[in-house]
Amino acid sequence: MNRRFWILCACIVGLALFFMLYDSGFDVDYVLPKRLLRLGTILLAGVCIAVSSVVFQTLVTNRVLTPAVMGYESVYLFWQVLLLFFLGQSGLGLLGLNGNFFASMGLMLLYSWLIHHFLLPRARQNLWLLLLFGLVLTMVITTLTQFIELKISPGEFSVFQGINYASFNHSEIQTLIYAAVAMLVVGSLGYPYLSTLDVMALGEEQAVSLGVDYARFVRWGFGLIAVLVAVSTSLVGPTAFMGVFIANMAYAFAGHFQHKRILWFASAVAVAVFLVAQILVEHVFNYKTTVSILINLICGVYFLLLIVRHRGMA
C-alpha cells in the first residue's frame, strides 16, 4: 500500500473518533453504544458497496455503471412497500429488523438467480444485453412500487419514505453479526480469484485468450455481487450513484489497477464518505436532511461530470 492509503486510513480513524466522541458527554449507557452500532453499520455497508461496485465495473468493463442498474435496490424497495400494503405498519414490526434483513436478502438473491438463469442464456452471454434487461426490469419494478405507494395510507407512505433513504439507524447488533458473516463468506470465496479479476479487466477477448472461463466467471461474480448488494441495501437502504464515485476515486487514489489494492482503497473511500455524510447530518444540518440526499447530491454531480468527460474524450 502506498502512502495515500495510510493517510486515508488516518483520516478515517480521526473521523471515527470525532463521530464517536463529539458532543457525546461520554455517555456509555446510551449515546456511545448507539454510535458504535452506527459506526459498525457504516464499516460493513461501506465495504460491501465498495467491493460490489468495483467488481461489477470490472465484469462489465465500464466505470460509469453500478449494480443498481440491475434492479437489486428496486427489488428491496418493492418488497418494503408490499409489506406496508398488505400488512400495514405492523408488517415491518412483525418480521423485525432481523427477519426483514433475511427476507430482503433472500428476495434479492432469488432475483439475481432468476436473471442469470433465464436472462443470461437468452442474452447469449452478451453483458450489454443483460444490462439492458436489468435497466428495463428496474424501470418496471420502480413503476410498480410507485403505483402501490399511491394505494397505501399517508402514515404508511411516511414510513416508506424513511426506508427509501439511506440510514444507519435501522440496524441491530444481531443484524450486523449476520451481515459480517455473509461478507466474510463472500470474501473467502472471492479472494483467491482477485488475480482473475485483473485479467477480466482487460476485456472478454483478452480474458478468454488467457484461459479464463468468461461466461462461468461472470455468473459467479454476479452471484457474489448480489450477496454484497443485498447486505448493504438491507443494512442502510438504497445508495444509487455512490458506487460510481467510490470506484473512480479508488482508481484515482491507488494509481494502479490491481484488485488486491483497489478494493482496499475503495472500501476506505466508502467508509470515509459515509462518516463525513453522517457527521454533517448530525452536527451541521441537525437531522434536517438525510445521508442519502447528501450522498446522491455529491455522487450524482460527479456521475454527470464523469459522463460529460467521457463524451468529450470520445
Secondary structure, 3 states (H helix, E strand, C coil): CCHHHHHHHHHHHHHHHHHHHCCCCCCCCCHHHHHHHHHHHHHHHHHHHHHHHHHHHHHHCCCCCCHHHHCHHHHHHHHHHHHHHHHCHHHHHHHHHHHHHHHHHHHHHHHHHHHHHHHHHHCCCCHHHHHHHHHHHHHHHHHHHHHHHCCCCHHHHHHHHHHHCCCCCCCCHHHHHHHHHHHHHHHHHHHHHHHHHHHHCCCHHHHHHCCCCHHHHHHHHHHHHHHHHHHHHHHHCCCCCHHHHHHHHHHHHHCCCCHHHHHHHHHHHHHHHHHHHHHHHHHHCCCCCCHHHHHHHHHHHHHHHHHHHHHHHC
